[in-house]
């Protein structure tokens, strides 16, 4: 019976000792866990880089669209200015003082719009839509005033 008790006791010590981890083993497990975390972080960084590249493509496309919109509006403004200039010249050609005075007033308005247009180059992209709406409305008004004067 004693030998059975000694055998059980020795077995318990062996099993109990085997379950206990040494500090080195614990440190190894912590390092392995940290390495796993680092791998996950690297994967996240790679995904973020892909997202940034995709967003940059979107920004570039938006900048190209804005540049085209500016060029289109500039062409439209130049065309409108040419038509307005022709009508103002026609008004001035009438020869009477009232027509000449009105032509000078309309030409001053046109010049003010041209100054405003030249300021558009300094406009921030975020204000572009407001500027476009405003400049178009002012050109509409000038064209109506010129047509009414003729």
C-alpha positions in Angstrom: 0.0 0.0 0.0 2.9 2.3 0.8 4.4 1.8 -2.6 1.1 2.7 -4.2 0.9 5.9 -2.2 4.5 6.7 -3.1 3.8 6.0 -6.8 0.7 8.2 -6.8 2.6 11.0 -5.0 5.5 10.8 -7.4 3.1 10.8 -10.3 1.3 13.8 -8.9 4.6 15.7 -8.6 5.5 14.8 -12.2 2.1 15.9 -13.6 2.0 19.0 -11.4 5.5 20.0 -12.4 4.8 19.4 -16.1 1.8 21.7 -16.0 3.8 24.5 -14.6 5.4 26.8 -17.2 8.8 28.3 -16.7 9.3 32.0 -17.1 11.2 31.3 -20.3 8.2 29.4 -21.7 5.8 32.2 -20.7 8.1 34.7 -22.4 8.2 32.6 -25.6 4.4 32.5 -25.7 4.2 36.3 -25.1 6.7 36.8 -28.0 4.7 34.5 -30.2 1.5 36.4 -29.4 3.2 39.7 -30.1 4.4 38.4 -33.4 0.9 37.4 -34.3 -0.3 40.8 -33.4 2.4 42.4 -35.5 1.4 40.3 -38.5 -2.2 41.5 -38.1 -1.0 45.1 -37.9 1.1 44.7 -41.0 -2.0 43.3 -42.9 -4.0 46.3 -41.7 -1.3 48.7 -42.9 -1.3 47.0 -46.3 -5.1 47.4 -46.5 -4.8 51.1 -45.5 -2.2 51.7 -48.2 -4.6 50.2 -50.8 -7.4 52.4 -49.5 -5.2 55.5 -49.7 -4.1 54.7 -53.2 -7.8 54.2 -54.2 -8.7 57.5 -52.6 -5.9 59.3 -54.4 -7.2 58.0 -57.7 -10.6 59.5 -56.8 -9.0 62.8 -55.9 -7.1 62.9 -59.1 -10.3 62.2 -61.1 -12.1 64.9 -59.2 -9.3 67.4 -60.0 -9.4 66.5 -63.6 -13.2 66.9 -63.7 -12.9 70.4 -62.0 -10.2 71.4 -64.5 -12.5 70.4 -67.4 -15.4 72.2 -65.8 -13.3 75.4 -65.5 -12.2 75.2 -69.1 -15.8 74.6 -70.3 -17.0 77.6 -68.3 -14.2 79.7 -69.5 -15.1 78.9 -73.1 -18.7 79.7 -72.4 -17.9 83.0 -70.7 -15.6 84.1 -73.7 -18.4 83.2 -76.1 -20.9 85.2 -74.1 -18.5 88.1 -73.8 -18.0 88.2 -77.5 -21.8 88.3 -78.1 -22.3 91.0 -75.5 -19.5 93.1 -77.0 -21.1 92.9 -80.4 -24.4 94.0 -79.0 -22.9 96.8 -77.0 -21.1 98.0 -80.2 -24.4 97.8 -82.0 -26.1 99.9 -79.3 -23.2 102.4 -79.4 -23.5 102.6 -83.2 -27.0 104.1 -82.8 -25.2 107.4 -82.2 -27.5 109.1 -79.8 -26.2 110.2 -76.3 -28.6 107.9 -74.4 -27.4 104.8 -76.4 -23.7 105.8 -75.9 -24.3 106.3 -72.2 -26.1 103.0 -71.8 -23.4 101.3 -73.8 -20.7 102.7 -71.5 -22.6 101.5 -68.5 -23.1 98.0 -69.9 -19.4 97.8 -70.9 -18.4 98.7 -67.3 -20.6 95.9 -66.1 -19.0 93.5 -68.6 -15.5 94.7 -67.4 -16.5 94.0 -63.8 -17.5 90.5 -64.8 -14.2 90.0 -66.6 -12.3 91.1 -63.4 -14.4 88.7 -61.4 -13.7 85.9 -63.9 -9.9 86.6 -63.6 -10.3 86.2 -59.8 -11.7 82.7 -60.4 -8.2 81.3 -60.8 -7.6 82.1 -57.1 -10.9 80.5 -56.0 -10.7 77.4 -53.8 -12.1 74.3 -55.4 -14.7 74.1 -52.6 -16.1 77.4 -53.6 -16.2 76.6 -57.4 -19.9 75.7 -57.6 -21.0 78.9 -55.8 -18.7 80.9 -58.1 -20.0 79.2 -61.2 -23.7 79.8 -60.2 -23.0 83.5 -59.3 -21.0 84.3 -62.5 -23.6 82.6 -64.7 -26.4 84.6 -63.1 -24.5 87.9 -63.5 -23.9 87.1 -67.2 -27.5 86.3 -67.6 -28.5 89.6 -66.2 -26.0 91.5 -68.3 -27.2 89.8 -71.5 -30.8 90.7 -70.6 -29.9 94.3 -69.9 -28.0 94.5 -73.3 -30.9 92.8 -75.1 -33.4 95.3 -73.5 -31.2 98.2 -74.5 -31.2 97.2 -78.1 
